[in-house]
Amino acid sequence: MITKITNYDFLLDKIEAEKLLNDNCGIIFGKNVDISILEIKRNTTYNKTSWNVWYRILVDHKEMKIRLSASTIFEKKRDYQILQYFYNHGFSQGEIVVSRPIALLEDQNIFMYEDANGKTFKEGIDDEIDVLKTKVEKAALVLKKIHALAKPDFDLWYTKLVFNVESKNTDNLSEFYGEYAEKIVDLVLKIKEKLKAQEKTVFCHGDFQPDNLIFDIEKIYVLDFSLACLADREYDLAHFVTQLGVMMNMYGDPRNFDDLKKYFLDAYGEYDQEKLALYSVLACYRVLEVYRQVNEKRYLDFVLKMLKNNLEKSNLE
């Protein structure tokens, strides 16, 4: 059951956040401890219903870094279960890992986990191209490991959520979709029906993108399983490739995108090229819908170019 909390900004207030942690220290640490907060940061996000807050804290004078994840619409118990499942099924040791889950505060719909050391892809986007190639190759290996996981004994979303992408708002379509403004909704519906008929589900991350990976010297941390689902493997592949393109265009050198995409897909191995193109159209559509919601027009040309290329490969037009 989702909490009635409609705003988690109190997590950004030192006094209120310290009270929350100390009041629940038995759940969090299994004993009475004294917790004080040294530093607070909130991750930036387009999603106004979600909070991901980083804390540097002292627990009985011992420093540690943790994150709290909360939402006004999604049940965090599910996220906590998924993180525990990964941690207990091969993602606690070795090169590819997840952060250690700490606790679930079910009444507040908050879950806590250890912070991960290292840099996101965006933070290292100015690295030499060979370094970036190595990172996307490792990202492909991460995804192969996720897709090889057995389906858990708790419920995962199926593709009914994956396919729930169309917007009922048709305002300003021409400003954001150009030549596709009049046909984008029909195209999305056609793609959904085609993919549903061909579906072969595996355990998917659901939001697999460069910035949901943290690269440390010896480890790669996988983050954010809030959209984990059962879907085609090409869904995760398309989402990563699309977000990689967006990120390279916004922060890096977009001329490197095609090479990085090829290295990623080659490292992953077998996949259905037509499905990848179809899911990539949906992924581009999602990006454009976010841009439309926040009136972001600076990067439209690059995303529309990706949309056009994927439509040509999909044989839909």
C-alpha positions in Angstrom: 0.0 0.0 0.0 1.4 3.4 -1.0 1.9 5.9 1.8 -0.2 9.0 2.0 3.0 11.2 2.0 2.7 13.5 -1.0 6.0 15.4 -0.6 9.4 14.0 0.6 11.2 17.4 0.8 11.6 16.7 4.5 14.3 14.3 3.5 16.4 17.3 2.5 16.0 19.0 5.9 18.9 18.0 8.2 16.8 18.1 11.4 13.8 16.2 10.0 16.0 13.6 8.2 18.1 13.0 11.4 14.8 12.4 13.3 13.6 9.9 10.7 16.9 8.0 10.8 17.2 8.0 14.6 13.5 7.1 15.2 14.0 4.0 12.9 17.6 3.1 13.8 16.4 -0.3 15.1 15.0 -1.2 11.7 17.9 0.3 9.9 20.8 -1.0 11.9 19.2 -3.6 14.2 20.2 -1.7 17.4 20.1 1.6 19.0 22.7 4.0 17.6 23.2 7.7 17.4 23.0 9.1 13.9 24.0 12.5 12.7 23.9 13.9 9.2 27.0 15.7 7.8 25.9 16.3 4.2 22.7 16.0 2.1 22.3 16.0 -1.7 19.3 15.2 -3.9 19.8 13.7 -7.3 18.4 15.8 -10.1 15.5 14.2 -12.1 12.7 15.1 -14.4 10.4 12.9 -12.3 8.8 15.1 -9.7 7.2 12.1 -7.9 10.5 10.5 -6.9 13.3 11.4 -4.5 16.7 9.9 -4.4 18.7 11.5 -1.6 22.4 11.0 -0.8 23.6 11.3 2.8 27.0 11.4 4.5 26.3 10.4 8.1 27.9 9.4 11.3 26.7 6.3 13.0 28.1 6.2 16.5 30.9 8.4 15.2 31.7 6.1 12.3 31.2 7.7 8.9 29.2 6.1 6.1 27.4 7.1 2.9 23.9 6.0 2.2 21.0 6.7 -0.2 17.3 7.0 0.5 14.8 6.3 -2.3 11.1 7.4 -2.0 8.1 7.9 -4.2 4.6 9.3 -4.0 3.3 6.9 -6.7 5.5 3.7 -6.8 5.7 1.2 -4.0 9.3 1.1 -2.7 8.9 -2.4 -1.2 9.1 -3.7 -4.7 12.3 -1.9 -5.4 13.8 -3.2 -2.1 12.8 -6.8 -3.0 14.4 -6.5 -6.4 17.7 -5.0 -5.0 17.8 -7.8 -2.4 17.2 -10.4 -5.2 20.1 -9.1 -7.2 22.3 -8.9 -4.1 21.6 -12.5 -3.2 21.9 -13.9 -6.7 25.4 -13.1 -7.8 25.6 -9.3 -7.6 27.2 -8.9 -4.2 30.8 -9.9 -5.2 33.0 -9.8 -8.2 33.3 -7.1 -10.9 29.5 -6.5 -11.5 27.7 -5.7 -8.3 24.7 -3.8 -6.8 24.8 -1.7 -3.6 24.0 -3.5 -0.4 20.4 -3.0 0.6 20.1 -1.7 4.1 16.5 -1.4 5.1 12.9 -0.8 4.1 10.8 1.8 6.0 7.5 0.4 4.8 5.2 2.9 6.6 7.0 5.8 4.9 7.5 4.1 1.6 11.3 4.6 1.8 14.1 2.2 1.2 17.8 2.6 2.0 21.0 1.2 0.5 24.7 1.8 0.6 26.2 4.4 -1.7 28.4 3.2 -4.5 31.9 4.6 -5.1 33.0 5.6 -8.5 31.9 7.7 -11.5 28.8 7.6 -13.7 29.3 7.5 -17.4 28.4 11.2 -17.7 31.0 12.1 -15.1 33.7 10.4 -17.3 32.2 11.4 -20.7 35.3 13.4 -21.6 37.5 10.3 -21.3 39.5 9.1 -24.3 37.4 7.2 -26.8 39.1 3.9 -26.0 38.1 4.3 -22.3 34.5 5.0 -23.3 34.6 1.9 -25.6 35.7 -0.2 -22.7 32.9 1.1 -20.5 30.2 0.4 -23.1 31.6 -3.1 -23.6 31.5 -3.7 -19.8 27.9 -2.3 -19.8 27.0 -5.0 -22.4 28.4 -7.7 -20.1 26.4 -6.2 -17.2 23.2 -6.5 -19.2 24.0 -10.1 -20.3 24.3 -11.0 -16.6 21.0 -9.4 -15.8 19.2 -11.1 -18.7 20.6 -14.5 -17.5 18.9 -14.2 -14.1 16.1 -16.6 -13.3 12.7 -15.0 -12.8 12.1 -14.3 -9.1 9.3 -15.8 -7.0 7.7 -12.3 -6.5 5.7 -10.4 -9.1 7.5 -8.4 -11.7 5.8 -6.0 -14.1 5.2 -7.4 -17.5 5.3 -5.4 -20.7 1.9 -3.7 -20.0 4.0 -1.1 -18.2 6.8 -1.1 -20.9 4.2 -0.4 -23.6 2.4 2.3 -21.6 4.1 5.1 -23.4 1.6 7.0 -25.4 0.5 10.4 -24.2 -3.1 11.6 -24.3 -1.8 15.2 -24.7 -1.5 16.1 -28.3 -0.6 19.8 -27.9 2.5 21.1 -29.7 3.2 17.8 -31.5 4.5 19.6 -34.6 7.0 21.5 -32.5 8.6 18.3 -31.2 8.0 15.7 -33.8 8.4 17.6 -37.0 7.4 15.5 -40.0 6.2 12.7 -37.7 3.7 14.9 -35.8 0.6 13.6 -37.5 1.6 9.9 -37.5 3.6 9.3 -34.3 0.7 8.1 -32.2 -0.4 5.6 -34.9 3.2 4.4 -35.3 3.6 3.8 -31.6 0.3 1.8 -31.5 1.4 -0.2 -34.5 4.8 -1.0 -32.9 3.2 -2.1 -29.6 0.9 -4.6 -31.3 3.8 -6.0 -33.4 6.1 -6.4 -30.5 3.4 -8.0 -28.3 2.9 -10.7 -30.9 6.6 -11.6 -30.9 7.5 -11.2 -27.3 10.1 -13.5 -25.6 10.5 -12.2 -22.0 13.6 -12.2 -19.9 14.4 -10.4 -16.6 15.0 -6.8 -17.8 16.4 -3.9 -15.8 13.8 -1.6 -17.3 15.8 1.6 -17.2 19.2 0.4 -18.4 21.1 3.5 -19.3 24.7 4.8 -19.0 24.0 6.8 -15.8 22.6 3.9 -14.0 26.0 2.4 -14.0 28.9 3.5 -11.7 32.4 2.6 -12.7 34.9 2.1 -10.0 38.5 0.9 -10.5 37.6 -2.7 -9.8 33.8 -2.8 -9.9 30.8 -1.8 -11.8 27.7 -0.9 -9.8 24.2 -1.3 -11.3 21.6 1.2 -10.0 17.9 1.9 -10.0 15.7 -1.1 -10.5 12.4 0.7 -10.0 11.2 -0.2 -13.6 12.5 -3.8 -13.6 10.2 -6.0 -15.6 9.8 -9.1 -17.8 10.3 -8.0 -21.4 12.2 -8.6 -24.6 16.0 -8.3 -24.2 15.9 -5.7 -27.0 13.9 -3.4 -24.7 17.0 -2.9 -22.5 19.3 -2.7 -25.4 17.3 0.0 -27.1 16.9 2.0 -24.0 20.7 2.0 -23.4 21.6 2.9 -26.9 19.0 5.7 -27.1 20.1 7.2 -23.8 23.8 6.8 -24.8 23.0 8.9 -27.9 21.2 11.5 -25.9 24.0 11.7 -23.4 26.8 12.0 -26.1 24.8 14.7 -27.8 24.2 16.7 -24.6 27.6 16.3 -22.8 30.1 14.6 -25.0 31.1 14.3 -28.7 28.1 13.1 -30.7 30.5 12.0 -33.5 31.6 9.1 -31.2 28.0 7.8 -30.8 27.9 5.3 -33.7 31.2 3.7 -32.7 30.2 3.3 -29.1 26.8 1.9 -30.1 28.5 -0.7 -32.3 30.9 -1.7 -29.5 28.1 -2.1 -27.1 25.9 -4.2 -29.4 28.8 -6.3 -30.6 29.9 -7.0 -27.0 26.3 -8.0 -26.0 26.1 -10.6 -28.9 22.9 -12.1 -30.2 19.7 -10.0 -30.6 16.9 -9.4 -33.1 17.7 -6.3 -35.2 14.2 -5.5 -36.2 13.0 -5.7 -32.6 15.9 -3.5 -31.5 14.8 -0.9 -34.1 11.1 -1.1 -33.0 12.0 -0.7 -29.3 14.4 2.1 -30.2 11.5 4.0 -31.8 9.6 3.7 -28.6 12.7 4.8 -26.6 13.1 7.9 -28.8 9.4 8.6 -28.4 9.8 8.5 -24.6 12.7 11.0 -24.7 10.7 13.3 -26.9 7.7 13.1 -24.6 9.9 14.1 -21.7 11.2 17.0 -23.7 7.7 18.0 -24.6 6.6 18.0 -20.9 9.5 20.3 -19.9 9.6 22.3 -23.1 13.2 21.3 -23.9 14.1 22.0 -27.5 17.9 22.2 -27.6 18.5 18.5 -28.4 15.5 17.7 -30.7 17.4 17.4 -33.9 19.6 14.6 -32.7 16.7 12.6 -31.2 14.6 13.1 -34.3 17.5 11.8 -36.4 17.7 8.7 -34.2 13.9 8.2 -34.6 14.1 8.5 -38.4 17.0 6.0 -38.6 15.2 3.5 -36.4 12.0 3.8 -38.4 13.9 3.1 -41.6 15.3 -0.1 -40.1 11.9 -1.2 -38.7 10.2 -1.5 -42.1 7.1 0.2 -40.6 6.8 3.2 -43.0 
